[in-house]
Amino acid sequence: MHAVVRIAGTQVQVTKGQQIRVPKLALEEGAVQAFPEVLLVSSDAGVLVGQPTVDGALVQTTVVGHGRGPKIVVFKMKRRKKYRRRNGHRQDFTELRVEDIVLPN
């Protein structure tokens, strides 16, 4: 069984037991969080597509930890103008473990 859920403005396809990285959430490590914005659920019984969400379905997760992604270098240049700008960026993330996908009744 898998589902497509909206977490922090991003759509993520999840299965039970999977660990996913999403943009940083203000949650404590080890906290249990349920996400009710399930857009699609696929199981043995069939596929449920939400309009825009599936009523009664939710994804239960546990916060594994927080971290920062790899460094991305942003470089801007205009040729023959002596214009060069170099900047670095590391995106914060929250790692979640999907505990269960609850189907609607």
C-alpha atoms as a printed R data frame, in Angstrom:
    type eleno elety resid chain resno       x      y       z
1   ATOM     1    CA   MET     A     1   0.000  0.000   0.000
2   ATOM     2    CA   HIS     A     2   1.237  3.480  -0.777
3   ATOM     3    CA   ALA     A     3  -0.102  7.020  -0.616
4   ATOM     4    CA   VAL     A     4   0.638 10.510  -1.890
5   ATOM     5    CA   VAL     A     5   0.550 13.025   0.946
6   ATOM     6    CA   ARG     A     6   1.145 16.781   1.136
7   ATOM     7    CA   ILE     A     7   3.705 17.659   3.818
8   ATOM     8    CA   ALA     A     8   4.999 21.223   4.258
9   ATOM     9    CA   GLY     A     9   3.844 22.226   0.781
10  ATOM    10    CA   THR     A    10   5.477 19.290  -1.029
11  ATOM    11    CA   GLN     A    11   3.811 16.147  -2.373
12  ATOM    12    CA   VAL     A    12   5.531 12.947  -1.270
13  ATOM    13    CA   GLN     A    13   4.804  9.330  -2.239
14  ATOM    14    CA   VAL     A    14   5.122  7.140   0.868
15  ATOM    15    CA   THR     A    15   4.864  3.484   1.869
16  ATOM    16    CA   LYS     A    16   4.709  1.984   5.352
17  ATOM    17    CA   GLY     A    17   8.118  1.803   7.045
18  ATOM    18    CA   GLN     A    18   9.778  4.263   4.633
19  ATOM    19    CA   GLN     A    19  11.979  7.151   5.804
20  ATOM    20    CA   ILE     A    20  11.470 10.429   3.971
21  ATOM    21    CA   ARG     A    21  13.079 13.873   4.057
22  ATOM    22    CA   VAL     A    22  10.805 16.913   3.965
23  ATOM    23    CA   PRO     A    23  11.461 20.644   4.491
24  ATOM    24    CA   LYS     A    24  12.128 21.442   8.141
25  ATOM    25    CA   LEU     A    25   9.142 21.147  10.483
26  ATOM    26    CA   ALA     A    26   8.926 22.606  13.987
27  ATOM    27    CA   LEU     A    27   8.588 19.231  15.729
28  ATOM    28    CA   GLU     A    28  10.595 17.560  18.492
29  ATOM    29    CA   GLU     A    29  12.678 14.485  17.748
30  ATOM    30    CA   GLY     A    30  10.645 11.349  18.508
31  ATOM    31    CA   ALA     A    31   7.302 13.148  18.218
32  ATOM    32    CA   VAL     A    32   4.382 11.395  16.514
33  ATOM    33    CA   GLN     A    33   2.659 13.457  13.813
34  ATOM    34    CA   ALA     A    34  -0.361 12.652  11.631
35  ATOM    35    CA   PHE     A    35  -0.802 14.275   8.210
36  ATOM    36    CA   PRO     A    36  -4.458 14.355   7.034
37  ATOM    37    CA   GLU     A    37  -3.805 15.866   3.573
38  ATOM    38    CA   VAL     A    38  -3.728 12.548   1.698
39  ATOM    39    CA   LEU     A    39  -4.183 13.096  -2.039
40  ATOM    40    CA   LEU     A    40  -4.175  9.458  -3.211
41  ATOM    41    CA   VAL     A    41  -4.243  6.019  -1.580
42  ATOM    42    CA   SER     A    42  -3.453  2.808  -3.429
43  ATOM    43    CA   SER     A    43  -4.119 -0.546  -1.757
44  ATOM    44    CA   ASP     A    44  -5.177 -4.091  -2.650
45  ATOM    45    CA   ALA     A    45  -8.809 -2.937  -2.706
46  ATOM    46    CA   GLY     A    46  -8.085 -0.316  -5.379
47  ATOM    47    CA   VAL     A    47  -7.094  3.289  -5.802
48  ATOM    48    CA   LEU     A    48  -8.787  6.178  -3.975
49  ATOM    49    CA   VAL     A    49  -8.191  9.595  -5.534
50  ATOM    50    CA   GLY     A    50  -9.056 12.670  -3.480
51  ATOM    51    CA   GLN     A    51 -10.943 15.721  -4.664
52  ATOM    52    CA   PRO     A    52  -8.611 17.346  -3.536
53  ATOM    53    CA   THR     A    53  -7.999 15.069  -0.512
54  ATOM    54    CA   VAL     A    54  -9.254 11.636   0.529
55  ATOM    55    CA   ASP     A    55 -11.692 12.155   3.422
56  ATOM    56    CA   GLY     A    56 -10.837 10.107   6.522
57  ATOM    57    CA   ALA     A    57  -7.390  8.972   5.318
58  ATOM    58    CA   LEU     A    58  -4.217 10.006   7.098
59  ATOM    59    CA   VAL     A    59  -0.544  9.150   7.318
60  ATOM    60    CA   GLN     A    60   1.012  8.668  10.764
61  ATOM    61    CA   THR     A    61   4.738  9.433  11.093
62  ATOM    62    CA   THR     A    62   7.453  9.652  13.723
63  ATOM    63    CA   VAL     A    63  10.184 12.297  13.633
64  ATOM    64    CA   VAL     A    64  13.569 10.560  13.322
65  ATOM    65    CA   GLY     A    65  15.702 13.709  13.332
66  ATOM    66    CA   HIS     A    66  16.660 17.016  11.774
67  ATOM    67    CA   GLY     A    67  19.603 17.863   9.568
68  ATOM    68    CA   ARG     A    68  21.031 19.897   6.720
69  ATOM    69    CA   GLY     A    69  21.428 18.828   3.123
70  ATOM    70    CA   PRO     A    70  24.539 19.056   0.966
71  ATOM    71    CA   LYS     A    71  26.010 22.438   0.088
72  ATOM    72    CA   ILE     A    72  24.800 23.952  -3.176
73  ATOM    73    CA   VAL     A    73  26.982 26.650  -4.762
74  ATOM    74    CA   VAL     A    74  25.145 29.534  -6.430
75  ATOM    75    CA   PHE     A    75  27.416 31.343  -8.904
76  ATOM    76    CA   LYS     A    76  26.443 34.394 -10.959
77  ATOM    77    CA   MET     A    77  28.643 35.949 -13.622
78  ATOM    78    CA   LYS     A    78  28.399 38.524 -16.395
79  ATOM    79    CA   ARG     A    79  31.132 38.141 -18.942
80  ATOM    80    CA   ARG     A    80  33.468 41.037 -19.700
81  ATOM    81    CA   LYS     A    81  31.948 43.124 -16.865
82  ATOM    82    CA   LYS     A    82  34.018 41.921 -13.865
83  ATOM    83    CA   TYR     A    83  30.805 40.812 -12.154
84  ATOM    84    CA   ARG     A    84  31.046 37.580 -10.155
85  ATOM    85    CA   ARG     A    85  29.036 36.504  -7.119
86  ATOM    86    CA   ARG     A    86  29.508 33.226  -5.263
87  ATOM    87    CA   ASN     A    87  27.100 32.105  -2.565
88  ATOM    88    CA   GLY     A    88  26.495 28.799  -0.767
89  ATOM    89    CA   HIS     A    89  23.294 27.308   0.599
90  ATOM    90    CA   ARG     A    90  22.364 24.277   2.722
91  ATOM    91    CA   GLN     A    91  18.683 23.357   3.034
92  ATOM    92    CA   ASP     A    92  17.337 22.275   6.439
93  ATOM    93    CA   PHE     A    93  15.251 19.086   6.503
94  ATOM    94    CA   THR     A    94  13.273 16.863   8.852
95  ATOM    95    CA   GLU     A    95  13.529 13.096   8.488
96  ATOM    96    CA   LEU     A    96  10.274 11.199   9.100
97  ATOM    97    CA   ARG     A    97   9.516  7.477   9.364
98  ATOM    98    CA   VAL     A    98   6.075  6.445   8.075
99  ATOM    99    CA   GLU     A    99   4.449  4.282  10.753
100 ATOM   100    CA   ASP     A   100   1.018  3.673   9.203
101 ATOM   101    CA   ILE     A   101  -1.318  4.676   6.394
102 ATOM   102    CA   VAL     A   102  -4.895  4.810   7.709
103 ATOM   103    CA   LEU     A   103  -7.655  4.187   5.154
104 ATOM   104    CA   PRO     A   104 -11.062  5.854   5.369
105 ATOM   105    CA   ASN     A   105 -13.955  3.756   6.715
